[in-house]
Amino acid sequence: MISVRHPKVITRHRDGRIYAYVMDSGVFGVLEPAAVFQPRPGDKVVESAIRPDLERVVYTTLNGVVCLTRSGDLVWTSNFEPHSDQPHGHRPGCALAPDGRTVWVYRPDAMAGRGGGDQWVVHDADSGAVLVRRELETVGHGAGHHVHPVDGSIYLDIGEGQDGSVILRGTAGADGEAEFVTYPWWDRCLIDLAPDGQQFMTVDHGQADVAFHRHPSGDVLFTLPVEVFGFDPEETFMEWSGGYLTPDLAVVTLGGEGQDEEEWFRYHLVDVRTGTLSGEIAVEVTNPYELVPLGDGSWLTSGPDGNPVRWSRAPLPSSPPHPEE
């Protein structure tokens, strides 16, 4: 069977709504939303994911996960019990599997004060039925889902604050069974998966280095400490940001403070085929996390009206004029 690769859909939350943007290969500059979803009254959205056909949205709140149609009709909901009165410190997250059949939900139940450990729950995307429930040995504040672009497995990076970060990977089979792997680190933060699916990028929780790992084993391909980039490790650190600009180039973010305690950051390029530095990329942003590499040679920044702006260092095939670096 030939798999159909859907265009990437990203979301932004503002004005009480969820905005969906399609990363069409020929569209650059300020992006206009392809669809807008209205959450249920009273729902404060923490994280959201939208089906590639733009007909359904799944989002988490502090106390549940909700699925709505584009017209606002409720498809299903699943409440996190017991209800948490903790307003801060726990951010449930969600992701849709590439085939659209399952929804993966991270529940930071320990920090929410629900009396148990964290959970990673797989729901049927159509009915909301729980297919798999994984009890975790973490006490996380939140987590980032990363969907593998080739095999559809899901990476989860759980942030435990000063205690570190835990990375897991889940796969769901056609029979509904799921397999989970916990990588043997507590001190690495998952930043991004390569667009060709062959590797992934992590940054040391202490911000001393960046590493690139083979998928799915996690074996380290190479590691680059701060000093390799020409900076003093006592004064400069790796930001937990960046990612793959292309399958061969990764963006690594370094930051620090100047003499007047003014914060600075710079984006460096790494050739992941050779493990060598490949110059810098100049991007006008207000913070090191604003740049979002898309893996196809382009990246996003934030526009003044809240819509993302898509940029490229050089014209991509069959692309119209677009903002230059």
WOSUL-V86034 format. One record per backbone hydrogen bond with DSSP energy under -1.0 kcal/mol. CO is the residue of the C=O (numbers start at 1). NH is the residue of the N-H. E is the energy in kcal/mol with one decimal. If there is no record, write none. Layout:
# WOSUL-V86034
co = <CO;CO>
nh = <NH;NH>
e = <E;E>
This chain:
# WOSUL-V86034
co = <8;10;12;14;17;18;19;20;20;21;22;24;29;35;37;40;47;49;51;55;56;57;58;59;60;63;64;65;66;67;67;68;69;73;76;78;93;95;97;101;102;103;104;105;106;107;107;108;109;110;118;119;120;121;122;122;123;124;129;132;134;138;141;142;144;146;153;154;155;156;157;158;159;160;161;164;166;167;168;169;170;171;173;177;179;181;183;186;187;189;192;194;198;199;200;201;201;202;203;204;207;208;209;210;211;212;212;213;214;219;222;224;225;226;227;232;232;237;239;243;245;248;249;249;250;251;252;253;254;255;256;258;262;264;266;267;268;269;270;271;276;279;283;287;292;298;299;300;301;303;307;308;309;310;311;316;323>
nh = <23;21;19;17;14;37;12;34;35;10;24;27;310;20;18;43;60;58;54;70;51;68;49;66;46;80;61;78;59;75;76;57;72;69;67;65;106;104;100;125;97;123;95;121;93;109;119;112;114;113;136;107;134;105;131;132;103;128;124;122;120;118;91;159;157;155;148;170;146;168;144;166;141;163;164;160;158;183;156;181;154;179;176;173;171;169;185;165;205;203;201;197;215;194;213;191;192;211;189;207;238;226;204;224;202;221;222;200;218;214;212;210;228;229;230;235;236;255;241;251;297;272;245;246;270;243;268;239;266;237;264;261;258;256;254;281;252;278;250;275;271;269;285;290;300;294;311;292;309;306;303;31;301;29;299;319;312>
e = <-3.2;-2.7;-3.0;-2.2;-1.7;-3.0;-1.8;-2.8;-1.2;-2.4;-2.0;-1.6;-2.7;-2.9;-2.7;-2.2;-2.5;-2.9;-2.7;-1.6;-2.1;-2.3;-2.6;-2.8;-3.4;-2.5;-2.8;-2.6;-2.5;-2.9;-1.3;-2.3;-1.6;-2.6;-2.7;-2.3;-2.4;-3.1;-2.1;-2.9;-2.5;-3.1;-1.7;-2.8;-1.4;-2.1;-2.2;-1.4;-2.3;-1.2;-2.7;-3.1;-2.8;-3.0;-3.2;-1.5;-2.3;-2.5;-2.9;-3.0;-2.3;-1.2;-2.7;-2.5;-2.3;-3.3;-3.2;-2.9;-2.4;-2.6;-2.1;-2.3;-2.9;-1.7;-1.7;-2.9;-3.2;-2.5;-2.6;-2.5;-2.7;-2.6;-1.7;-3.3;-2.3;-2.4;-1.7;-2.5;-3.2;-2.1;-2.6;-1.9;-2.4;-2.6;-3.1;-2.9;-1.2;-2.8;-2.9;-2.3;-2.4;-1.8;-2.4;-3.0;-2.6;-3.5;-1.2;-2.0;-3.2;-3.0;-2.2;-2.1;-1.3;-1.6;-1.7;-1.8;-1.8;-2.7;-1.6;-4.0;-3.2;-2.2;-1.9;-2.0;-2.3;-2.0;-3.3;-2.8;-2.7;-2.5;-2.4;-1.8;-2.8;-2.0;-2.5;-2.2;-3.3;-3.0;-2.3;-2.5;-3.0;-2.9;-1.0;-1.6;-2.0;-2.6;-2.8;-2.1;-2.8;-1.6;-1.8;-2.7;-2.0;-2.6;-1.7;-1.5;-1.0>
